[in-house]
Each structure stands twice: as structure tokens, then as C-alpha cells.
């Protein structure tokens, strides 16, 4: 089992920030994720990484990048969970996977 890390700033300053990532922020906020409850979003992203499908692994000078596709459980408890892609990196000297980005897969954008 991998240790996953989702930085609070990644969520607040990027994924839920309408000024920096309009489309992503609008999508995730429409699914019920809120900045005031960023930990809920972080847990959902980690769970998606564990239960989703590893779609690619890429070695780079920065570490190994893992791409995971699959549904994410949302706070608004949608019956049809949206499918997203998360990208994680595992740096050589660090034991945990760190979230790089997340976005909806085509066909799951409201």
C-alpha cells in the first residue's frame, strides 16, 4: 500500500481556485467539493488513486509519475460518480506519492 500526500495548497491554490484553473475548479465545485472542507477532497483523491486503474507509469529525472483513472466519490453523493484522472509522483528519495494534478476525464464534464 502506498502512502499518498495531497498538499493543502494544491487544492486551495490550484484545483479549487477559479482564477487559476477555471474548468477544474468549476467541475470539482459542482461535484460538492469546497475549499472550507479541503480535507474531504484530499481523502477522495487518495481513495480514487487506490481504487482506480493505473493507466501509465513514466520514469523521469524527478521520479516516477503514475497516472490513475477512475471514479471519485463526491460530497454530493451522486449516483453516477464522475471519472477523473489523477497524476502522482514518487520522488526517488521520498517514500510517498505526491499529487501533481487531477482533472475530469472527457465525457464526465457537466
C-alpha positions, 0 to 999 in steps of 0.5 A: 500500500502506498502512502499518498500526500495531497498538499493543502495548497494544491487544492486551495491554490490550484484545483479549487481556485477559479482564477487559476484553473477555471474548468477544474475548479468549476467541475470539482465545485459542482461535484460538492467539493469546497475549499472550507472542507479541503480535507474531504477532497484530499481523502477522495483523491487518495481513495480514487488513486487506490481504487482506480486503474493505473493507466501509465507509469513514466520514469523521469529525472524527478521520479516516477509519475503514475497516472490513475483513472477512475471514479471519485466519490463526491460530497454530493453523493451522486449516483453516477460518480464522475471519472477523473484522472489523477497524476502522482509522483514518487520522488526517488528519495521520498517514500510517498506519492505526491499529487501533481494534478487531477482533472475530469476525464472527457465525457464526465464534464457537466 
